[in-house]
Structure formats: structure tokens, C-alpha cells
Amino acid sequence: MTWENSISGPVAVIGDVHGQVDQLARILEQLRQTPNFERRWIVFIGDLVDRGSDPKGAIDLMCDLLIHHPRTTVVSGNHELAMGAALHLVDTPEYSDWSGRWIDHYGSEATFQSYGCEMGDLEALREAMPEDHRRFLADVPWCVEHPDFFFVHAGLDPNSSFEVQREILRARDFTLNRPQWLCSKSLPFEDPPKDCTHVVVSGHVKVPQVKLGRRRILTDTTGGEGGSLSCVLLPEGKVIHSDPSLAREPAIVGHEQRPKSVPKKKGWFW
């Protein structure tokens, strides 16, 4: 399965789904009504699995969307990394112990249940998974690049070179015990490094409302624990909610200067 990791044009970025299929379906229904839907990229920011009621259904829906709307892609969340490593779909070092981590700390009960498997039976789960689900976990990129935006699950280290971090993310370095760009709870709230000329778009940590900033956008408004799933249209800065009655208006945050090489565009939310 091939997931595009270099895109351009308008984007709809969907926050952490965590098996919340009904909410995802409502988001997609609204997206299909937008006037430029056919030319808009849909980017899932990661964490489709675990916690919510139907992780299998979330992957099914995403894979089906890829067939009918080829401008669909995804970045890996820490939950995809943990699941793929636990099932030996990616090659990680033994000292990482992703199997133990995923079973004990990731809310994976919902994922086993959605595939009809007993909790903790990794062999049965791998056998029960459709081939396209296994390929998704094996192939999912760690970042998606756009001329104006950089999509990564948790964020970037403000104290390390953007170019160095981008190369690690492009290569998907599975020898790292806990890749911070997928796993860190602090990076969502950090500005990008100074040499980064993109707006960094992330999920990973639940926030009360979508946060739109000059250099950062945060999209995870449910954490897989209820509330309203959010989808941010870019470059417009408009937010679509799965349940408007539960949603809060996005917060416009930050006053830092826009990198000079990123032009201000009509419709941007600065």
C-alpha cells in the first residue's frame, strides 16, 4: 500500500480518530459537500487505532476512502507504531518491547475486540487482520510534506535542525526506542525549530479546541474519549466538527513572526 508523503494544494487534516467510526463518517459526509472536495487532500494525523469502539472499522474506512478519493494519506501515530511493532510488521529492536507496551498501556483492548480476538493474543490478531491493514501498519509514513505545512503526529524538537529531523522522519528510523516525533507529550506545545519554514500540524495530545497558530496547529479534540472529532481545512483555517453541539470554536494562538519564506495567502487565518 502506497501512502503519498509529498502533497500540494488544499488539505483537510483529520484529528486522532481512535476507532470513533461514527464521528469519522460524519466528518467525511461534511467534507464531501465542500465545493473543492475532489481536489483537496485528506490527511489523517495518526492514531486511528485503540481506545474507541471500532479501530478496525476506522482503518477500513480510511482504506476505502483511499480507493474512492486517491488524494488521501496519513501519518503514523504512536498507536500505529506500537501496534505495527507489536505484531512484527515493522522491524524494531528487542529492547523496545513494543508488544508489552502496546498491550499494557495503549488502550489496545478495543483493537483486539474490533478484530474479534482475545485481548493479548498477538498471533491471532495478526492472522485476523486483512492484508491491506497489515500493509497500512507496515508502510505508513512518519510525516507528510506540503509546500506550506508539515504534518507529523506529535511535533518537532525546537532545539534540533529541521533538516535533520525531516531526514529521520522520511527514513522512519525504527531503531529509536521511542521516536519523539510520534510519542512525546511535550512536542505538541513546542514551536518548530527556527530553520523550519512550514506550519507544523500535529495531533497526539487532546486539547479542548483546535489551536491555530502562526507556526503550529493542533487538531486532537477527543483523544478517543468522546467529544467532537475535528477536521481543519487548510489554508482556510476553517474547522469541521463531527458534533457541533459539543464543539468549541478554534483558538487563534501565538504572535510570533511568520517565516519569511512562507508567504501570506488569501484566506489564511493569521
Sequence and secondary structure as in RCSB ss.txt:
>XXXX:A:sequence
MTWENSISGPVAVIGDVHGQVDQLARILEQLRQTPNFERRWIVFIGDLVDRGSDPKGAIDLMCDLLIHHPRTTVV
SGNHELAMGAALHLVDTPEYSDWSGRWIDHYGSEATFQSYGCEMGDLEALREAMPEDHRRFLADVPWCVEHPDFF
FVHAGLDPNSSFEVQREILRARDFTLNRPQWLCSKSLPFEDPPKDCTHVVVSGHVKVPQVKLGRRRILTDTTGGE
GGSLSCVLLPEGKVIHSDPSLAREPAIVGHEQRPKSVPKKKGWFW
>XXXX:A:secstr
     B  S EEEE   TT HHHHHHHHHHHHTSTTGGG EEEE S  SSSSS HHHHHHHHHHHHHH SSEEE 
  HHHHHHHHHTTSS   GGG HHHHHHHHS THHHHHHTT  TT HHHHHHHS HHHHHHHHH  S EE SSEE
E SS   TTS HHHHHHHHHHT TTSSS HHHH SSGGGS   TT  SEEEE SS  SS EEESSEEE  SSTTS
SS  EEEEETTTEEEES TTT    EEE      TTS   TT   
